[in-house]
Amino acid sequence: MANTPQAKKRIRRNAVRAEVNGARVSRIRTFVKKVESALESGDKSAAESALKAMQPELARGVAKGVVHKNTAARKFSRLTKRLTALG
């Protein structure tokens, strides 16, 4: 258990950051799922709009440090590839 005031404060800050970051990752996952469900249904226009909405969310996740840059690039690349294959 933390004894110093600094360590106690760090525990409080970590808890708050974990909550915020968890919400961010959850939001990104929701956007990705929207794209995947549109792709599976075969609706190209819905998939395109969902992909356009997902891209800035992924980029924001990278900027905030909750998603690795290469992970975001890989997700975007694979979903874009599936979208082009749909047409």
C-alpha positions as CSV (number, residue, x, y, z in Angstrom):
1,M,0.0,0.0,0.0
2,A,1.2,3.5,-0.8
3,N,2.6,5.5,2.2
4,T,3.7,8.8,0.8
5,P,1.2,11.5,-0.2
6,Q,2.7,11.5,-3.7
7,A,2.1,7.8,-4.1
8,K,-1.5,8.1,-2.8
9,K,-2.1,10.9,-5.3
10,R,-0.6,8.9,-8.1
11,I,-3.0,6.0,-7.3
12,R,-6.0,8.4,-7.5
13,R,-4.8,9.9,-10.8
14,N,-4.2,6.4,-12.3
15,A,-7.7,5.4,-11.4
16,V,-9.2,8.5,-13.1
17,R,-7.0,8.0,-16.2
18,A,-7.9,4.3,-16.5
19,E,-11.6,5.2,-16.5
20,V,-11.1,7.9,-19.1
21,N,-8.9,5.7,-21.3
22,G,-11.3,2.7,-20.9
23,A,-14.1,4.9,-22.2
24,R,-12.0,6.0,-25.1
25,V,-11.1,2.5,-26.1
26,S,-14.8,1.4,-25.8
27,R,-15.9,4.3,-28.0
28,I,-13.3,3.3,-30.6
29,R,-14.5,-0.3,-30.5
30,T,-18.1,0.8,-31.0
31,F,-17.1,2.8,-34.2
32,V,-15.1,-0.3,-35.5
33,K,-18.1,-2.5,-34.8
34,K,-20.4,-0.2,-36.8
35,V,-18.1,-0.5,-39.8
36,E,-17.9,-4.2,-39.5
37,S,-21.6,-4.7,-39.2
38,A,-22.2,-2.5,-42.2
39,L,-19.6,-4.5,-44.2
40,E,-21.3,-7.8,-43.2
41,S,-24.7,-6.5,-44.2
42,G,-23.3,-5.6,-47.6
43,D,-24.4,-1.9,-47.4
44,K,-21.5,-0.1,-49.1
45,S,-22.7,3.5,-48.5
46,A,-23.3,2.8,-44.7
47,A,-19.9,1.2,-44.5
48,E,-18.2,4.2,-46.2
49,S,-19.9,6.7,-43.8
50,A,-19.1,4.5,-40.8
51,L,-15.4,4.2,-41.9
52,K,-15.2,8.0,-42.4
53,A,-16.6,8.4,-38.8
54,M,-14.2,5.8,-37.4
55,Q,-11.0,7.2,-38.8
56,P,-10.8,10.4,-36.7
57,E,-11.8,8.4,-33.6
58,L,-8.9,6.0,-34.2
59,A,-6.5,8.9,-34.9
60,R,-7.7,10.5,-31.6
61,G,-7.0,7.3,-29.8
62,V,-3.5,7.2,-31.2
63,A,-2.9,10.9,-30.2
64,K,-4.1,10.2,-26.6
65,G,-2.0,7.1,-26.3
66,V,-4.7,4.5,-25.8
67,V,-4.1,2.8,-29.1
68,H,-0.8,2.1,-30.8
69,K,-0.2,3.8,-34.1
70,N,0.4,0.6,-36.0
71,T,-2.7,-1.0,-34.5
72,A,-4.8,1.9,-35.7
73,A,-3.2,1.8,-39.1
74,R,-3.7,-2.0,-39.4
75,K,-7.4,-1.7,-38.4
76,F,-8.1,1.1,-40.8
77,S,-6.2,-0.7,-43.6
78,R,-8.0,-4.0,-43.2
79,L,-11.4,-2.4,-43.0
80,T,-10.7,-0.2,-46.1
81,K,-9.6,-3.3,-47.9
82,R,-12.8,-5.1,-47.0
83,L,-14.8,-2.0,-48.2
84,T,-13.1,-2.0,-51.6
85,A,-13.7,-5.7,-52.0
86,L,-17.4,-5.1,-51.3
87,G,-17.8,-3.0,-54.4
